[in-house]
C-alpha cells in the first residue's frame, strides 16, 4: 500500500470515527482522531495476522475504540452495519476493547497504565517460544504515563532486552482535565525514557511518511525495546475539535456532525 492510499485510509477512518460517535451520542473523538494514523500504518503495513503466532497490538488507551473499530471495519473484522451498535447494550462494539467479543482484539484494556505491562508479557512470551518473526506493538496515551505501572513496565522491558516490543506514545498533550504536563509533568520525556535504556525516536504521529520511516529505521535495532514519541494533535482533522480538551469525550449534535464530515471530505 503506497503513501497516498494510506492517507486516503486515514481520511476514511476519521469519517467513520465521527459517524460512530455521532450515532451513539457518546465516545472519545479527540484521542481517536489523534492516534488513527498510527493504527492505520500498523494494521495496513506491519501487522501480519495470517500466521499462527502473529504480530500483536495492545491498545492501552482503550477508550479510543472508535479508532480501532474503524480500522477493523475496513479490514473486514467487523461488519460495517455494526457501526449503528457502538456502545449499545449487547453490542460487540463497546467503549473499551473486549477480546471476548471480537477475536482480532489482542487484549482487553481500559484501566489506564496497564497495557504496556501486557505488552511486556506478550513480547517476553514470544522470546521464550523462540518466535523471532513477530513484534508486539503497544499504543499508550500521555495521560496514562502518570501511572506508576508504566514505569515499572519500561524497566522490565529493558531488563529483558525485548527488541520485539515497539511502543508508540500518542503524545497529544491533552487530557480531559487540560494540559497533561500541568497535571503531572512528563518532560524531559525523551531523556527519561532513554535513561531506562530504551531506543527512542520522536516523530510527527499524524504524518504517514514519518511513521513509515521510523518503523523501517528501528528494524535494525536488535538489542533493546523501542519507544516512539509520536507528537499528535488531539481531534486532528476537525477544526473545532483540534487541541480542545472539551472533545476528549462527548457526542456531536447535528450541526457539529455535518461540519466535521464536510471538513474531512
C-alpha positions, 0 to 999 in steps of 0.5 A: 500500500503506497503513501497516498492510499494510506492517507486516503485510509486515514481520511476514511477512518476519521469519517467513520470515527465521527459517524460512530460517535455521532450515532451513539451520542457518546465516545472519545473523538479527540484521542481517536482522531489523534492516534488513527494514523498510527493504527492505520500504518500498523494494521495496513503495513506491519501487522501480519495476522495470517500466521499462527503466532502473529504480530500483536497490538495492545491498545492501552488507551482503550477508550479510543475504540472508535479508532480501532473499530474503524480500522477493523471495519475496513479490514473486514473484522467487523461488519460495517452495519455494526457501526449503528451498535457502538456502545449499545447494550449487547453490542460487540462494539463497546467503549473499551476493547473486549477480546471476548467479543471480537477475536482480532482484539489482542487484549482487553484494556481500559484501566489506564497504565496497564497495557504496556505491562501486557505488552511486556508479557506478550513480547517476553512470551514470544522470546521464550517460544523462540518466535523471532518473526513477530513484534508486539506493538503497544499504543499508550496515551500521555495521560496514562504515563502518570501511572506508576505501572508504566514505569515499572513496565519500561524497566522490565522491558529493558531488563529483558532486552525485548527488541520485539516490543515497539511502543508508540506514545500518542503524545497529544498533550491533552487530557480531559482535565487540560494540559497533561504536563500541568497535571503531572509533568512528563518532560524531559520525556525523551531523556527519561525514557532513554535513561531506562535504556530504551531506543527512542525516536520522536516523530510527527504521529499524524504524518504517514511518511514519518511513521513509515520511516521510523518503523523501517529505521528501528528494524535494525535495532536488535538489542533493546525495546523501542519507544516512539514519541509520536507528537499528535494533535488531539481531534486532528482533522476537525477544526473545532475539535483540534487541541480542545480538551472539551472533545476528549469525550462527548457526542456531536449534535447535528450541526457539529456532525455535518461540519466535521464530515464536510471538513474531512471530505 
